Structure formats: structure tokens, C-alpha cells
Amino acid sequence: MENVILEMRNITKLFPGVRALNNVNLKVKENQIHALVGENGAGKSTLMNVLSGVYPHGTYTGQIFFKGEECIFKDIKDSEKKGIAIIHQELALVPYLSIAENMFLGNEQAKNGIIDWGQTISKASQYLARVGLKENPNTLIKDIGVGKQQLVEIAKALAKDVKLLILDEPTAALNEEDSAHLLDIIVDLKKHGIPSIIISHKLNEIEQVADEITVIRDGATIETLVKGVDDTSEDRIIKGMVGREITDRWPQRESEIGDVYFEVKNWNVYDPEDETRLFLKNINMNVRRGEVVGIAGLMGSGRTELAMSIFGRAFGGKITGSIIKDGKELDIKDVGDAIENGIAYLTEDRKSAGLILIDDIKNNISLAAMKKISNNFVIDSNREIQVAEEYRKKLNIKTPSILQKTGNLSGGNQQKVMLSRWIFADPDVLILDEPTRGIDVGAKYEIYTIINKLAAEGKAIIIISSELPEILGMSDRVYVMNEGRIVGELDKANASQESIMRCIMQSNREG
């Protein structure tokens, strides 16, 4: 007899113009880690939103059974009462409240309407210890890193007596060390009788921890693979996700690298919060025409801050040094100057800093190059529509209409909208910060192909990525950063995960 804790039967969910889920079936067993995989837009998050009550009963068809009982969830509180807790990719924590306050928000430890702070702190400490977090419960959320915030979310779920934990892209924003620790916690919870459903595009992690893997494609259940019975290798999972085998993760590029085109010289940047602290120290780097240069480094090494400081001084204070393009020193005071001088920056944070989520796809694409669709400061609406349709087709943005709100798109399609914006702006230098974070292997391949095409056109491209295989697979040359400095430069032949880590470790020893 299967010890099934959750069964979702024939779940169908419609949105205007699209069938997001089509008779999806899912079974999760007790004491098991069950992975849910699929391309962006396949319906994974939609299915979990149905399960957790974000989409209430009546807005979909089908049945949900939890511990053998049919459930009718009207909202997220109903599912939480049953012990189902969901941790979204965008964490639902309040930055200026403490860890303890966040953990018991909506679940206050109160007597006669008065919060018992002693009990709140005591219980918070208990659950934080369970996830291996030694932070003071009074610490503000804004003062701890993303990896620790993920652990706070899990502790928060434990405080609600969770019976089934759902994690949507839990390691997308984490470095390798934090990711490994989080996965260890999930495995430990399984040992203590708390099963979980994990959604992730990091297939190596899925292969490592999942007992069963359900593949969803185009809103329908394709198959469930069982560890120890079926082939659960990355290549096999990819085949189920995309409907075909991908024999090469990195599309081939014939590199025609020209002369040095873009240079950063003697670049020093002080911390905007503390102008006595030198954050980026004497950075010197260059990119040639048609070259893809990777910047590797651990979380906190200064990669994003470097990119933002180059892009119109969007980060930092007391910046000194020079930026040279095609032999000419540029005078860049702000982001507008950077764009005017042909420099583009694709941010790692598409939701907060990259896109206007409440606006449509059309306006998001044209935003950085309004002059190209305007006559005498008046926008040519027909031209704007034409451009948006062109990029929708060119980048295979999955949407029924360019008038769709950007916030309604999957992560991969949002990334394509942001990339469309900068391709339309036609920059000479393109800085891509985590260009494939949180998106599936099929969409990654499409974005890699676009990057190769831009390089073939003679653009100078810089890629920042926490995924070393991505840096190694796409780069002609790699700079290694650590603690605000460039500590190594490797050509393609000598670049490897080991040589990158060797540069970092050696710089640590040298201080």
C-alpha cells in the first residue's frame, strides 16, 4: 500500500487566453522529497499555487486529497491549517522586522490579545536551532543574507507545524555552500517525517536529493521518474522536460575576436554606505570585439557591484578610474549617459530592478530606446507594436499577446523580455548579470544562442554568473574576482572550476 500524503487529480486551470494546467495529476508519498520539473511556463508554480490556496477552490477544476481527505482551500490560510506550507522564490519576509517577528507574523504567540515576547523569542530560537541557524532572533531580516533568509522561511514553516513543505526555486539565489546546506536541511526534514515538494531548474540538485521526479510540459503531466527504478540523470530529466534530447548544453560559437574595444582602468569604488571603505580595488579589465568575457567569483566578491558601477555609477561612491570604449575615454555620470554611450546592463534582479511588472510586454521592450520609436518626441505606437511583435517571435517569448502584463509571465519569459529591451537598444557593450537565473535548460539554450549571435555581430559581452559551468561553457576568457579585486585572468584553454577556485583560495592566503 502506497503511503500517499498528497494526491492532486485532473487539475485544470485556465487564464485568459491560455490553459495553464490541463488534467495534471500528482502523487507525493510520505517521507519523500518529490521534485517538480519543467520548462518555464510549464505550469509548476501554478500547480503549487492551486495546492496552497493562492488560487482558491472554484478557480480551477479537479480534486486535492491530503492525508486521504478531500480538501477545499478557499485561501492560503486553509492550506496552512492542514500543514501545507509554501516558500516562494521571492521570499515573503519583512526586511525591517526581526527574525522572530517574521517567523510568527500571522501566527502570533499571544495571550488575551497581548503578544508574549518571551515565548516568541524562545520558540524562535528553538526552530532556528532546528535548521542550524545561530542568528539572534532579534536580528532584522535585512541584516542577514539570502541563504539565511531561506532558513528563516523553513523555520517559520516548522513553527506552523508543517506536514508538507513546498519550495519554489529555493537555491536560485544561493551560492554553492548555502545551496548545499539548504539541501541538507530538506533531507534532514524528510528523515524526521516531513516530506517536501521542490521546484528547481538546478537539475544536479534534483538528481542528488529527489526520491521521485514529476515532469510537467505545456501544462500537462508527462511522467514520474522513481530513483532506483528509472533513469533520473540530468540528461533523462531534460529529455522529459523539452521533449527531445539536448546533446550540447552550450551552443557552438566560432569566435572571431577582434581588437580590444572596451576597457576599465584603475577602477576604485567606495561603499555608498561607508565612504571610508574601499569596495572595489584597482580593477583593470578589457573586452575585445566579438568576445564573451566571464566574471566568476563567490557570492559577495563584488561582481554585481562592479557591473553596476560601470553602468552609469549605479553603485558606489567616490568612484575613480576610467572607462574607455574604442580608444576613447567616456565621461559617464549616470545611467542615461551609459546607455547613450552604448553600454547596457541586464540586472540580476529582474523583478525589482529590471522590469515594470504591472506594465505590458510592449512597453517593457521599448523602454530603453524610446528615441528609436519616436518622431519629434511623440511615440509611434504602430512602430512600438511592430518592434514588440518582432522580438516576441525572435526570442520565442511565450505569451498570447504583447499586451500581456509582464508580471504574468514565467521567469524565463520575463528574462527574454528584459533581454529584448537591450538587444533593441543595440548597445556596443552588453553586461549580463546572472542572465539565466531561475530559468529552465531549454530557455537557457535559447539565451545562449542569442548571446552567441550578438558576439558574432561584434558586440563586446560580459557575463556574470554564479554557475561556473555556465561561465566556462560560454566564455572566451574569464576574470576571477574575490573581495572586490580581480585575482585571476584565465583563457578558455586554462579555465576550469579548479583553476577558478585556486585563484580565489590563493588570494585569500595572500590576504
C-alpha positions as CSV (number, residue, x, y, z in Angstrom):
1,M,0.0,0.0,0.0
2,E,1.4,3.4,-1.1
3,N,1.7,5.8,1.8
4,V,0.4,8.8,-0.2
5,I,0.2,12.0,1.7
6,L,-1.0,14.2,-1.2
7,E,-2.9,13.4,-4.4
8,M,-3.9,16.0,-7.0
9,R,-6.3,14.7,-9.6
10,N,-7.1,16.1,-13.0
11,I,-6.2,19.7,-12.1
12,T,-7.1,22.1,-14.9
13,K,-6.5,25.9,-14.6
14,L,-7.4,28.5,-17.2
15,F,-6.2,32.1,-17.5
16,P,-7.5,34.5,-20.2
17,G,-6.2,33.1,-23.5
18,V,-4.2,30.2,-22.0
19,R,-4.7,26.8,-20.5
20,A,-2.0,26.8,-17.8
21,L,-2.8,23.3,-16.4
22,N,-4.5,20.5,-18.3
23,N,-5.6,17.5,-16.3
24,V,-2.5,17.4,-14.2
25,N,-2.0,14.5,-11.8
26,L,0.5,14.4,-8.9
27,K,1.1,11.9,-6.1
28,V,3.5,12.6,-3.2
29,K,4.4,9.9,-0.7
30,E,5.2,10.3,3.0
31,N,8.8,10.7,4.0
32,Q,9.8,11.6,0.5
33,I,11.4,14.5,-1.5
34,H,9.3,14.9,-4.6
35,A,10.7,17.1,-7.4
36,L,8.5,19.0,-9.9
37,V,10.4,19.9,-13.1
38,G,9.5,21.5,-16.4
39,E,10.4,24.4,-18.6
40,N,9.4,28.0,-17.7
41,G,5.7,28.4,-18.2
42,A,5.1,24.6,-18.0
43,G,2.7,25.1,-15.0
44,K,4.8,24.1,-12.0
45,S,4.2,27.2,-9.9
46,T,0.6,27.4,-11.0
47,L,0.0,23.9,-9.7
48,M,1.6,24.7,-6.4
49,N,-0.4,27.9,-6.1
50,V,-3.5,25.7,-6.6
51,L,-2.4,23.4,-3.9
52,S,-1.6,26.1,-1.4
53,G,-4.8,28.0,-1.9
54,V,-3.3,31.0,-3.7
55,Y,-5.7,30.1,-6.4
56,P,-8.8,29.1,-4.4
57,H,-11.2,26.3,-5.0
58,G,-13.6,27.2,-7.8
59,T,-11.0,28.9,-9.9
60,Y,-9.8,25.5,-11.2
61,T,-11.3,22.1,-11.8
62,G,-10.1,18.8,-10.2
63,Q,-9.6,17.4,-6.7
64,I,-7.0,17.7,-4.0
65,F,-6.7,14.9,-1.4
66,F,-4.4,15.4,1.6
67,K,-3.9,12.5,4.1
68,G,-6.9,10.8,2.4
69,E,-9.3,13.7,2.9
70,E,-10.6,15.9,0.0
71,C,-9.6,19.5,0.6
72,I,-11.4,22.6,-0.5
73,F,-9.0,25.5,0.1
74,K,-10.5,29.0,-0.1
75,D,-7.2,30.7,0.7
76,I,-3.7,30.1,1.8
77,K,-4.7,30.0,5.5
78,D,-6.9,27.0,4.8
79,S,-3.9,25.0,3.4
80,E,-1.7,26.2,6.3
81,K,-4.2,24.8,8.8
82,K,-3.8,21.4,7.1
83,G,0.0,21.8,7.5
84,I,0.9,22.7,3.9
85,A,3.5,25.5,3.7
86,I,4.8,27.1,0.5
87,I,8.1,29.0,0.3
88,H,8.1,31.1,-2.9
89,Q,11.1,32.1,-4.9
90,E,10.6,35.7,-3.9
91,L,10.7,35.4,-0.1
92,A,7.8,36.7,1.9
93,L,9.8,38.3,4.7
94,V,9.5,41.9,6.0
95,P,13.1,43.4,5.9
96,Y,12.6,45.8,8.9
97,L,11.1,43.3,11.2
98,S,13.2,40.9,13.3
99,I,13.6,37.2,12.5
100,A,11.3,36.3,15.4
101,E,8.6,38.8,14.3
102,N,8.7,37.4,10.8
103,M,8.5,33.8,12.0
104,F,5.3,34.4,13.9
105,L,3.7,37.0,11.7
106,G,0.1,35.9,11.4
107,N,0.8,33.2,13.9
108,E,1.5,35.5,16.9
109,Q,2.3,33.9,20.3
110,A,-0.3,35.9,22.3
111,K,-2.4,35.7,25.5
112,N,-5.6,37.7,25.8
113,G,-4.6,39.7,22.7
114,I,-1.2,40.6,24.1
115,I,2.0,39.2,22.4
116,D,4.1,37.1,24.7
117,W,7.6,38.2,23.6
118,G,9.4,35.8,25.9
119,Q,7.6,32.8,24.3
120,T,8.1,34.3,20.8
121,I,11.9,34.6,21.3
122,S,12.1,31.2,23.0
123,K,10.2,29.4,20.2
124,A,12.0,31.2,17.5
125,S,15.4,30.1,19.0
126,Q,14.1,26.5,19.1
127,Y,13.1,26.4,15.5
128,L,16.2,28.3,14.3
129,A,18.4,25.8,16.0
130,R,16.5,23.0,14.2
131,V,17.5,24.5,10.8
132,G,21.1,25.1,12.0
133,L,20.8,28.9,12.2
134,K,22.6,30.5,15.1
135,E,21.4,34.1,14.5
136,N,19.9,36.1,17.3
137,P,16.1,36.1,16.9
138,N,16.1,39.9,17.3
139,T,18.2,40.4,14.3
140,L,16.5,42.3,11.5
141,I,15.9,40.3,8.3
142,K,17.6,43.0,6.2
143,D,20.8,42.3,8.1
144,I,21.2,38.6,7.1
145,G,22.0,37.1,3.7
146,V,19.6,35.4,1.3
147,G,20.8,31.9,2.3
148,K,19.9,32.6,6.0
149,Q,16.6,34.1,4.9
150,Q,15.7,30.9,3.2
151,L,16.4,29.0,6.5
152,V,14.2,31.5,8.4
153,E,11.4,30.7,5.9
154,I,11.8,27.0,6.7
155,A,11.9,27.7,10.5
156,K,8.7,29.8,10.0
157,A,7.0,26.8,8.3
158,L,8.1,24.5,11.1
159,A,6.6,26.9,13.7
160,K,3.3,26.3,11.9
161,D,3.6,22.5,12.4
162,V,4.2,21.9,8.7
163,K,3.2,18.5,7.3
164,L,4.2,19.1,3.7
165,L,6.8,21.7,2.6
166,I,6.8,23.2,-0.9
167,L,9.9,25.0,-2.0
168,D,9.9,27.0,-5.3
169,E,13.4,27.5,-6.6
170,P,14.9,27.5,-3.1
171,T,18.6,27.7,-4.2
172,A,18.2,30.0,-7.3
173,A,19.8,33.0,-5.5
174,L,22.3,31.0,-3.3
175,N,26.0,30.2,-3.7
176,E,27.1,26.6,-3.7
177,E,27.8,26.4,0.0
178,D,24.4,27.9,1.0
179,S,22.7,25.6,-1.5
180,A,24.3,22.5,-0.1
181,H,23.4,23.5,3.4
182,L,19.7,24.1,2.4
183,L,19.5,20.8,0.6
184,D,20.9,19.0,3.7
185,I,18.1,20.6,5.8
186,I,15.5,19.3,3.4
187,V,16.9,15.8,3.6
188,D,17.0,16.0,7.4
189,L,13.4,17.1,7.5
190,K,12.5,14.1,5.4
191,K,14.3,11.9,8.0
192,H,12.1,13.5,10.6
193,G,8.9,12.7,8.8
194,I,8.3,16.0,6.9
195,P,8.1,15.4,3.1
196,S,8.7,18.2,0.6
197,I,8.0,19.2,-3.0
198,I,10.9,21.0,-4.6
199,I,10.7,23.0,-7.8
200,S,14.2,23.7,-9.3
201,H,16.0,24.2,-12.5
202,K,19.3,23.1,-11.0
203,L,18.9,19.5,-12.2
204,N,22.1,18.4,-10.5
205,E,20.5,19.2,-7.1
206,I,17.3,17.4,-8.2
207,E,19.3,14.3,-9.2
208,Q,21.0,14.5,-5.8
209,V,18.1,14.7,-3.3
210,A,14.8,13.8,-5.0
211,D,13.2,10.4,-4.5
212,E,10.7,10.9,-7.3
213,I,10.6,13.4,-10.1
214,T,7.4,14.5,-11.9
215,V,7.9,16.2,-15.3
216,I,5.3,18.8,-16.5
217,R,5.4,20.0,-20.1
218,D,2.9,22.6,-21.5
219,G,0.6,22.3,-18.6
220,A,0.3,18.5,-18.6
221,T,1.9,15.7,-16.6
222,I,4.4,13.8,-18.8
223,E,5.8,11.2,-16.4
224,T,7.1,10.5,-12.9
225,L,10.6,9.0,-12.6
226,V,11.5,7.0,-9.5
227,K,15.0,7.0,-8.1
228,G,16.5,3.5,-8.1
229,V,13.9,2.3,-10.7
230,D,14.1,4.8,-13.6
231,D,17.0,6.7,-15.1
232,T,17.0,10.0,-13.2
233,S,20.1,11.5,-14.7
234,E,20.2,15.1,-15.8
235,D,20.1,14.2,-19.5
236,R,17.0,12.0,-18.9
237,I,15.2,14.7,-17.0
238,I,16.0,17.2,-19.7
239,K,14.6,14.9,-22.4
240,G,11.3,14.7,-20.5
241,M,11.1,18.5,-19.9
242,V,11.8,19.6,-23.5
243,G,10.5,16.5,-25.4
244,R,13.9,15.9,-27.0
245,E,17.5,15.2,-26.1
246,I,19.8,18.2,-25.8
247,T,23.2,16.8,-26.7
248,D,25.1,20.0,-26.2
249,R,24.2,22.5,-23.4
250,W,26.4,25.2,-24.9
251,P,25.7,26.1,-28.5
252,Q,28.9,26.2,-30.5
253,R,30.3,29.5,-31.5
254,E,33.1,30.3,-34.0
255,S,34.8,33.1,-32.2
256,E,36.1,35.9,-34.4
257,I,37.6,38.0,-31.7
258,G,38.9,41.5,-32.8
259,D,40.9,44.2,-31.1
260,V,40.3,45.5,-27.5
261,Y,37.1,47.5,-27.6
262,F,36.1,48.2,-24.0
263,E,38.4,48.8,-21.1
264,V,38.1,49.6,-17.4
265,K,41.3,51.0,-15.9
266,N,42.4,51.6,-12.3
267,W,38.7,51.5,-11.2
268,N,38.2,52.1,-7.5
269,V,34.8,52.3,-5.8
270,Y,33.9,53.1,-2.2
271,D,31.0,51.6,-0.3
272,P,28.0,54.1,-0.7
273,E,27.0,53.2,3.0
274,D,30.5,53.8,4.3
275,E,32.7,56.1,2.2
276,T,35.8,55.1,4.2
277,R,35.6,51.5,2.9
278,L,37.1,50.8,-0.4
279,F,34.7,48.2,-2.0
280,L,36.3,47.7,-5.5
281,K,40.0,47.9,-5.6
282,N,42.1,48.9,-8.6
283,I,40.0,46.9,-11.2
284,N,41.6,46.6,-14.6
285,M,39.9,44.6,-17.3
286,N,39.1,44.6,-21.1
287,V,36.8,43.0,-23.6
288,R,37.5,42.6,-27.3
289,R,35.1,42.9,-30.2
290,G,33.1,39.6,-30.6
291,E,34.4,38.3,-27.3
292,V,32.4,36.9,-24.4
293,V,34.3,37.5,-21.1
294,G,33.1,35.8,-17.9
295,I,33.4,37.2,-14.4
296,A,33.5,34.4,-11.8
297,G,33.6,34.7,-8.0
298,L,31.8,33.7,-4.9
299,M,28.8,35.5,-3.6
300,G,29.8,38.9,-2.2
301,S,33.0,39.1,-4.3
302,G,31.9,42.3,-5.9
303,R,30.8,41.2,-9.4
304,T,27.4,42.8,-9.4
305,E,28.7,46.0,-7.8
306,L,31.4,46.2,-10.5
307,A,28.8,45.9,-13.2
308,M,26.5,48.5,-11.7
309,S,29.4,51.0,-11.1
310,I,30.4,50.7,-14.7
311,F,26.8,51.1,-15.8
312,G,26.4,54.8,-15.0
313,R,27.7,54.7,-11.5
314,A,24.5,52.9,-10.4
315,F,26.5,51.6,-7.4
316,G,29.2,53.2,-5.2
317,G,30.6,56.5,-4.1
318,K,33.9,58.3,-4.7
319,I,34.5,56.4,-8.0
320,T,37.8,56.9,-9.6
321,G,39.4,55.4,-12.8
322,S,38.5,55.4,-16.4
323,I,36.2,53.7,-18.9
324,I,37.5,53.5,-22.5
325,K,35.4,52.4,-25.5
326,D,37.0,52.0,-28.9
327,G,40.1,54.0,-27.8
328,K,38.1,57.0,-26.4
329,E,37.7,57.7,-22.7
330,L,34.0,58.1,-21.8
331,D,32.5,60.7,-19.4
332,I,29.7,58.7,-17.7
333,K,27.9,60.4,-14.8
334,D,24.7,58.4,-14.7
335,V,22.7,55.5,-16.3
336,G,21.4,57.7,-19.1
337,D,25.0,58.5,-20.1
338,A,25.9,54.8,-20.1
339,I,23.0,54.0,-22.4
340,E,23.9,57.0,-24.7
341,N,27.4,55.6,-24.9
342,G,26.3,52.1,-26.0
343,I,26.6,50.3,-22.6
344,A,23.8,48.1,-21.4
345,Y,23.3,46.2,-18.2
346,L,21.0,43.3,-17.7
347,T,20.3,43.2,-14.0
348,E,20.3,40.0,-11.9
349,D,17.1,41.2,-10.2
350,R,14.6,41.3,-13.0
351,K,11.5,41.7,-10.7
352,S,12.7,44.6,-8.6
353,A,15.2,46.4,-10.8
354,G,14.8,45.1,-14.3
355,L,11.1,45.1,-15.3
356,I,7.9,47.1,-14.7
357,L,5.8,44.1,-13.8
358,I,2.5,45.9,-13.9
359,D,3.2,47.2,-17.4
360,D,2.8,45.2,-20.6
361,I,5.5,43.4,-22.6
362,K,5.4,46.0,-25.4
363,N,6.3,48.9,-23.1
364,N,9.0,47.0,-21.3
365,I,10.8,46.2,-24.5
366,S,10.8,49.7,-25.9
367,L,11.7,51.4,-22.5
368,A,15.5,51.8,-23.0
369,A,15.3,53.1,-26.6
370,M,12.3,55.3,-26.9
371,K,14.1,57.5,-29.4
372,K,14.0,54.7,-31.9
373,I,10.2,54.6,-31.9
374,S,9.6,58.3,-31.7
375,N,9.1,61.2,-34.0
376,N,9.6,64.7,-32.5
377,F,9.2,63.3,-29.0
378,V,5.9,61.6,-30.0
379,I,5.8,57.7,-29.7
380,D,4.9,55.9,-32.9
381,S,2.5,53.3,-31.4
382,N,2.4,51.2,-34.6
383,R,6.2,51.0,-34.7
384,E,6.3,50.1,-31.0
385,I,3.8,47.2,-31.6
386,Q,5.8,46.1,-34.6
387,V,9.1,46.0,-32.6
388,A,7.5,44.1,-29.7
389,E,6.0,41.5,-32.1
390,E,9.3,41.1,-33.8
391,Y,11.1,40.4,-30.5
392,R,8.3,38.1,-29.3
393,K,8.9,35.9,-32.3
394,K,12.7,36.3,-32.4
395,L,13.2,35.3,-28.8
396,N,10.3,32.9,-28.6
397,I,8.5,34.8,-25.7
398,K,5.6,32.5,-24.8
399,T,2.6,34.8,-24.4
400,P,-0.8,35.2,-26.1
401,S,-0.2,38.9,-26.6
402,I,2.4,41.6,-26.3
403,L,-0.2,43.5,-24.3
404,Q,0.0,40.8,-21.5
405,K,1.3,42.2,-18.2
406,T,4.9,41.3,-17.8
407,G,4.3,40.1,-14.2
408,N,2.1,37.4,-15.5
409,L,4.9,35.7,-17.5
410,S,7.1,32.9,-16.3
411,G,10.6,33.7,-15.1
412,G,12.2,32.6,-18.3
413,N,9.9,34.7,-20.5
414,Q,10.4,37.7,-18.2
415,Q,14.1,37.3,-18.8
416,K,13.6,37.2,-22.6
417,V,11.6,40.5,-22.4
418,M,14.5,42.1,-20.5
419,L,17.0,40.8,-23.0
420,S,14.8,42.0,-25.9
421,R,14.9,45.5,-24.4
422,W,18.7,45.7,-24.5
423,I,19.0,44.0,-27.9
424,F,16.5,46.6,-29.3
425,A,18.6,49.4,-27.7
426,D,21.5,48.0,-29.8
427,P,24.4,48.5,-27.4
428,D,28.1,48.0,-28.2
429,V,28.8,46.6,-24.8
430,L,26.4,44.3,-23.0
431,I,26.9,43.3,-19.4
432,L,24.7,40.3,-18.5
433,D,24.4,39.7,-14.7
434,E,23.0,36.1,-14.0
435,P,21.4,36.0,-17.4
436,T,19.8,32.6,-16.9
437,R,19.0,32.6,-13.1
438,G,15.8,30.6,-12.3
439,I,15.1,29.5,-15.9
440,D,15.0,26.1,-17.4
441,V,17.5,24.4,-19.6
442,G,15.6,24.9,-22.8
443,A,15.2,28.6,-22.3
444,K,18.9,28.8,-21.2
445,Y,19.9,27.3,-24.5
446,E,17.9,29.9,-26.4
447,I,19.5,32.7,-24.4
448,Y,23.0,31.2,-25.0
449,T,22.2,31.2,-28.7
450,I,21.2,34.8,-28.6
451,I,24.5,35.7,-26.8
452,N,26.5,33.9,-29.4
453,K,24.7,35.8,-32.2
454,L,25.4,39.1,-30.5
455,A,29.1,38.2,-30.2
456,A,29.1,37.2,-33.9
457,E,27.8,40.8,-34.7
458,G,31.0,42.2,-33.0
459,K,29.4,43.2,-29.6
460,A,31.6,43.1,-26.5
461,I,29.9,40.9,-23.9
462,I,30.5,40.4,-20.2
463,I,28.7,37.6,-18.4
464,I,28.5,37.4,-14.6
465,S,27.2,34.0,-13.3
466,S,27.2,32.0,-10.0
467,E,27.0,28.8,-12.1
468,L,30.6,28.0,-13.0
469,P,29.6,25.6,-15.8
470,E,27.8,28.5,-17.5
471,I,30.9,30.8,-17.2
472,L,33.1,28.0,-18.6
473,G,30.7,27.0,-21.3
474,M,30.1,30.5,-22.7
475,S,33.3,32.5,-22.1
476,D,36.3,33.0,-24.3
477,R,38.2,34.4,-21.3
478,V,37.4,34.5,-17.5
479,Y,38.3,37.1,-14.9
480,V,38.1,35.9,-11.3
481,M,37.0,38.2,-8.5
482,N,37.4,37.9,-4.8
483,E,36.7,40.6,-2.1
484,G,36.4,43.4,-4.5
485,R,39.6,42.6,-6.5
486,I,40.4,40.8,-9.7
487,V,42.6,37.9,-8.6
488,G,43.0,36.0,-11.8
489,E,42.6,36.0,-15.6
490,L,42.2,32.7,-17.4
491,D,42.0,32.0,-21.1
492,K,39.5,29.3,-22.3
493,A,42.1,26.6,-22.5
494,N,43.1,27.1,-18.9
495,A,39.8,27.9,-17.3
496,S,38.2,25.2,-15.2
497,Q,36.3,25.1,-11.9
498,E,39.5,24.0,-10.2
499,S,41.6,26.9,-11.6
500,I,39.0,29.4,-10.7
501,M,38.8,28.2,-7.1
502,R,42.6,28.1,-7.0
503,C,42.7,31.8,-7.8
504,I,40.3,32.6,-5.0
505,M,42.0,30.4,-2.4
506,Q,45.4,31.8,-3.3
507,S,44.2,35.4,-2.9
508,N,42.7,34.5,0.5
509,R,46.1,33.2,1.6
510,E,47.8,36.3,0.3
511,G,45.3,38.5,2.2
